[in-house]
Amino acid sequence: MKEAQRNLDQRSLKAILLEEETRRLERLVVELIDRRLSKIWSMSQTSVQVTAHASEKWAQEELSTLARHYRKFKEDTVQGIEPSNSPEKKKDKLLLRFVKEMPSIIGVDLKTHGPFLKEDIAVLPYENAESLIRQGTAVEIRPSNRDNG
């Protein structure tokens, strides 16, 4: 549409109508994206997985990580633990407890991990661990600050 606009006399009725149609379409696209991200955000706070288009995968991953940090912040506050000022920096590895059985995987470190049974505990590369947490296959085990004092 924008290409067609460039080839028109900007004062013509067709150009004016095309410009208005383009603005409406842009508003609809932004509204659609906002609604999709809102849905992904809502679902990231539950164990329900949203089927995201390939172009939305990055948002789903980022929002899922943000939701996990948000839940941790709330949990820490309720338990009387001083919440951190910012989300944890990406770590090399995470300690996980598996809540479902999982076949062996090749990690980002190119090592074979698993297979895992329900309730197994393992340390996995951060990227693999985040993926398993998002899928609902495992949960992160965080050391309690109460153990230090």
C-alpha positions as CSV (number, residue, x, y, z in Angstrom):
1,M,0.0,0.0,0.0
2,K,2.8,2.4,0.9
3,E,4.5,1.6,-2.4
4,A,1.3,2.4,-4.3
5,Q,1.0,5.7,-2.4
6,R,4.5,6.8,-3.6
7,N,3.4,6.5,-7.2
8,L,0.3,8.7,-6.8
9,D,-0.2,12.4,-6.8
10,Q,-0.5,13.1,-3.0
11,R,-3.4,15.5,-3.6
12,S,-5.5,13.0,-5.5
13,L,-8.6,11.4,-4.0
14,K,-7.1,8.0,-4.5
15,A,-3.9,9.0,-2.6
16,I,-5.9,10.5,0.3
17,L,-8.1,7.4,0.6
18,L,-5.1,5.1,0.4
19,E,-3.3,7.1,3.1
20,E,-6.4,6.8,5.4
21,E,-6.7,3.1,4.7
22,T,-3.0,2.6,5.5
23,R,-3.3,4.5,8.8
24,R,-6.3,2.3,9.8
25,L,-4.5,-0.9,8.8
26,E,-1.4,0.2,10.9
27,R,-3.7,0.8,13.9
28,L,-5.3,-2.6,13.5
29,V,-1.9,-4.3,13.2
30,V,-0.6,-2.6,16.4
31,E,-3.9,-3.5,18.2
32,L,-3.6,-7.2,17.1
33,I,0.1,-7.4,18.2
34,D,-0.9,-5.8,21.6
35,R,-3.7,-8.3,22.1
36,R,-1.4,-11.3,21.2
37,L,1.3,-10.1,23.6
38,S,-1.3,-9.6,26.3
39,K,-2.6,-13.1,25.7
40,I,1.0,-14.5,25.8
41,W,1.6,-12.5,29.0
42,S,-1.5,-13.8,30.7
43,M,-0.8,-17.4,29.7
44,S,2.9,-17.1,30.8
45,Q,1.6,-16.6,34.4
46,T,-0.1,-20.0,34.3
47,S,1.1,-23.4,33.2
48,V,-1.0,-23.1,29.9
49,Q,1.1,-22.8,26.8
50,V,0.0,-20.4,24.0
51,T,0.7,-21.6,20.5
52,A,2.7,-18.7,19.2
53,H,3.6,-18.0,15.6
54,A,7.3,-18.2,14.9
55,S,7.6,-14.4,14.8
56,E,6.1,-14.3,18.4
57,K,8.4,-17.0,19.9
58,W,10.9,-14.4,21.1
59,A,8.2,-12.5,22.9
60,Q,6.8,-15.6,24.4
61,E,10.3,-16.6,25.7
62,E,11.0,-13.1,27.1
63,L,7.6,-12.7,28.7
64,S,7.8,-16.2,30.2
65,T,11.1,-15.3,31.8
66,L,9.8,-12.0,33.0
67,A,6.7,-13.7,34.5
68,R,9.0,-16.2,36.3
69,H,11.0,-13.3,37.8
70,Y,7.7,-11.5,38.7
71,R,6.4,-14.6,40.5
72,K,9.8,-15.0,42.3
73,F,9.6,-11.3,43.4
74,K,6.0,-11.9,44.8
75,E,7.0,-15.2,46.5
76,D,10.1,-13.6,48.1
77,T,8.1,-10.6,49.3
78,V,5.4,-12.8,50.9
79,Q,8.0,-15.0,52.6
80,G,9.8,-11.9,54.0
81,I,12.9,-12.3,51.9
82,E,14.4,-9.1,50.5
83,P,13.6,-9.2,46.8
84,S,16.4,-8.5,44.4
85,N,16.2,-5.1,42.6
86,S,16.4,-6.6,39.2
87,P,15.8,-10.0,37.6
88,E,18.7,-12.4,38.0
89,K,21.4,-12.1,35.5
90,K,21.5,-15.1,33.1
91,K,23.4,-17.8,34.8
92,D,25.5,-20.5,33.2
93,K,23.5,-23.3,34.8
94,L,20.3,-23.8,36.8
95,L,19.3,-26.5,39.3
96,L,16.1,-28.2,38.3
97,R,13.5,-30.6,39.7
98,F,11.7,-32.6,37.0
99,V,7.9,-32.7,37.3
100,K,7.5,-35.0,34.3
101,E,9.6,-37.7,32.7
102,M,12.0,-36.4,30.0
103,P,14.1,-38.3,27.4
104,S,17.8,-37.5,26.9
105,I,18.6,-34.1,25.3
106,I,21.7,-32.7,23.8
107,G,22.4,-29.4,25.7
108,V,23.7,-26.2,24.4
109,D,27.0,-27.3,25.9
110,L,26.8,-30.3,23.4
111,K,26.7,-32.8,26.2
112,T,24.0,-35.4,26.6
113,H,21.7,-34.8,29.6
114,G,19.2,-37.3,30.9
115,P,17.0,-39.2,30.6
116,F,15.1,-37.8,33.6
117,L,12.4,-39.4,35.7
118,K,9.8,-37.4,37.6
119,E,11.3,-35.9,40.7
120,D,14.9,-36.2,39.4
121,I,17.2,-33.3,40.2
122,A,19.8,-32.0,37.7
123,V,22.0,-29.0,36.9
124,L,21.5,-28.0,33.2
125,P,22.8,-25.2,31.0
126,Y,20.7,-22.0,31.5
127,E,19.1,-22.0,28.0
128,N,18.0,-25.7,28.2
129,A,16.8,-25.2,31.8
130,E,14.7,-22.1,30.8
131,S,13.1,-24.1,27.9
132,L,12.2,-27.0,30.2
133,I,10.7,-24.6,32.8
134,R,8.6,-22.9,30.1
135,Q,7.4,-26.3,28.9
136,G,6.3,-27.2,32.4
137,T,8.7,-30.2,32.4
138,A,10.8,-28.9,35.3
139,V,10.9,-26.3,38.0
140,E,13.9,-24.3,39.2
141,I,15.2,-25.1,42.7
142,R,16.4,-21.9,44.3
143,P,18.5,-22.0,47.5
144,S,16.7,-20.3,50.4
145,N,18.3,-17.2,51.9
146,R,17.2,-18.5,55.3
147,D,19.8,-21.3,55.0
148,N,22.6,-18.7,55.2
149,G,21.9,-17.3,58.6
